[in-house]
Amino acid sequence: MLGMSAYNKTDVHPSIFILIGIPGLEAAHIWISIPFCVVYLLALLGNCSLLFIIKTDSSLHEPMYLFLCMLAVADLIVCTTAVPKLLSLFWFHDGEIRIEACLTQVFLIHSCSTMESGFFLAMAFDRYIAICNPLRHSAILTQAVIGGMGLGIVLRGTVLLSPHPFLLRWLPYCRTNIISHTYCEFMALIKIACAETRIRRAYSLIVAFLTGGVDFILIICSYVLILHTVFHLPSKEARLKTLGTCGSHICVILVSYTPAFFSFLTHRFGHHVAPHVHIFVANIYLLVPPMVNPIIYGVRTKRIRDRFLKFFSFSKSVN
């Protein structure tokens, strides 16, 4: 009734959409919201702490950590764009979202996710230079180059994903304005449109390949070259120490790309996957990497860990 009251069947361009959350699990929304809320708060705390530590410690103003800061900002934007509305839906049954806010969600989530992929590639490039050409690392990755790479990644995500809201805005939604999801997502809106969407789907698929797909291929190529260099080092200790510098980056990539690829493929090709499974994975993709990334770098990177413990000890002594 809520959806019908906010939607006139004759209006093919509704001003309001209705998010229904996770289909089939509506009765469990309040329980599902608890871990979602905890994960979101941990993501906020972890990424803000990471940004503060790197900003205030000049010894951490190196390419890897500067790219990590950019990744943290993108993570914060992605989860903050989706989670507050998700919690409002789960706690207060507030599923209404205006089309402008819905399309803003689509743009921010997809563009910042694309930027995250670009930052992973930039971090892989940093590891490649540091291991395969260490003597020229500081000469190649200057502050100007790092800033240019960051700007290029942001512009790529903005330019390639900015058409998405316009591709969705004037589609006719004559069947329903109810979105079976916890947030506005490109394919979720495409599925409720009552018009030919083949070109829009093709554009989205091409953009996904040109960004996440190409980035992933280049990351794999960089690690093939890294491994080639590492296995030619003279001692086992040197090989293990060198590979250890890549451990955090590899863990973050696995945590981020695994649910991303699963969500992308099931949305387009997994027609037999239960809707609640897909939506769960889509939410994991938005929530878990932003929470896990600071933990991985905090635990595995001694300099960040020591800086955090030093800050914590100082705060405790002040109290």
C-alpha positions, 0 to 999 in steps of 0.5 A, a space after each residue: 500500500 505504501 508503494 501504491 500510495 506514492 505511485 500513480 500507475 499512469 506516471 511512468 516517471 515517478 518522483 519516489 521509489 520504494 526500497 523494500 530491503 532484503 526480499 523474504 527476510 523482512 521479518 529479520 531486518 531488525 536483527 540484520 541491521 545490528 551487524 550492519 550497523 556495527 560494521 559501519 561504525 567500525 568502518 568509520 572509526 577505522 578509516 578516520 583513524 587511518 586518515 588521522 594517523 597518516 596525516 599527522 605522521 610525516 614519515 608515512 607520507 609515502 606513495 603506498 600510504 597516500 594511495 591508502 588515504 585516497 582509498 579510505 576516503 572512497 570507502 567512507 563515501 561508498 558506505 556512508 552513501 548507502 548505510 544510513 538509508 539502509 538503517 532507516 529502512 530496517 529500523 523505521 520502515 522508511 523505504 521511500 527515496 526521492 528519485 534525485 537521492 536514488 540517482 545520487 546513490 547510484 552515481 556515488 556508489 558506482 563511481 567511488 567503487 570504480 575509484 577504489 579499483 583504480 587506487 588498488 591498481 595505483 598501489 600495485 604499481 607502487 609495489 612494482 616500482 618498489 620491488 622491481 626498480 627500487 633505486 628509482 622509486 622516489 624519482 618515479 613516484 614523486 608527489 606530483 605524479 602521485 597527485 596526478 594519478 589520484 586525480 586521473 583515477 577520480 576523473 575516470 570514475 566521475 566521467 565514465 559513471 556520470 552518464 548512469 543517472 541520466 541513463 536511468 532518469 528518463 526510463 519509463 517505470 510503468 510497472 512499479 516503483 518498488 526496488 527489491 534492494 536495500 539501496 539504489 543500484 544501476 541494475 536494480 533500477 534497470 530491472 523494473 524499467 518497462 523499456 528496451 535497456 539493452 544499450 544501457 546494459 551494454 554501456 554499464 558492462 563496457 564501463 565495468 570492464 574498462 575500469 574494474 576488469 582492466 584494473 584487475 588484469 593490470 594488477 595481476 600483470 604487476 604481480 607476475 612481474 613482482 614474483 619474477 623479480 622476487 624469485 630471482 633474489 639470492 636468499 629465502 629470507 630476502 624473498 619472504 621479506 620482499 613478499 611481506 611488503 605486498 601482503 596487506 595489498 593482496 589481502 585487501 584486493 581479495 577482500 574487495 574483488 571477491 564480493 564485487 565480482 560475485 555481485 556483478 556476475 550474479 546481477 547480470 548472469 545469475 538468474 537462478 541465484 536467490 534474490 536475498 543471496 545477491 542482495 546480501 553479497 551486494 551489502 557485504 561488498 559495500 560494508 566489509 571492505 571499508 571495515 577490513 581495509 584499515 584493520 589489515 593495514 593496521 595489523 600487518 603494517 608495523 609503522 601504522 600499528 606502532 603509530 596507533 598504539 602510540 596514539 592510544 597510549 598517549 590518550 590513555 596517559 592523558 586520561 
